């Protein structure tokens, strides 16, 4: 029983972070709620779609929470004005356990029955250094900003340090022989 519990804990710790797509989905749920509040439409009859004909529009449409409605009304068109994601270093007492703040901000204009509404939403969460490194490889169609690389040693310093250690090892080897 103890081994099963340890395996479950380790398995759960590996998947504790949310991806950029999941963070975007959470922000779009807030957008959906704002649209239902603004248009006074029932939540289950709302049909949303981003009209951007780009990879950003396709990405945001794939992140929209879909609902099955019993009656369809005309779709509410959403135009993306601006989307930014930033990961910034938060000051902590130790550099070893540094934390990062990830923020996603979305400015949109949605149109329903010839009426335009503007919406600005922001969502954020905290990440560890390991989570930031694993999320940097994720494909997103918008630019990632922030100072998340601050405190990382420069590549040239890593190369010079590695070469210095190898040359010291070679010198000690030749001195010994």
Secondary structure, 3 states (H helix, E strand, C coil): CHHHHHHHHHHHHHCCCCCHHHHHHHHHHHHHHHHHHHHCCCHHHCCEEECCCCHHHHHHHHHCCCCCCCCCCCCEEEEEEEEEEEEEEECCCCCCCCEEEEEEEEEEEEEECCEEEEEEEEEEEEEEHHHHHHHCCCCCCCCEECCCCCCCCCHHHHHHHHHHHHHHHHHHHHHHC
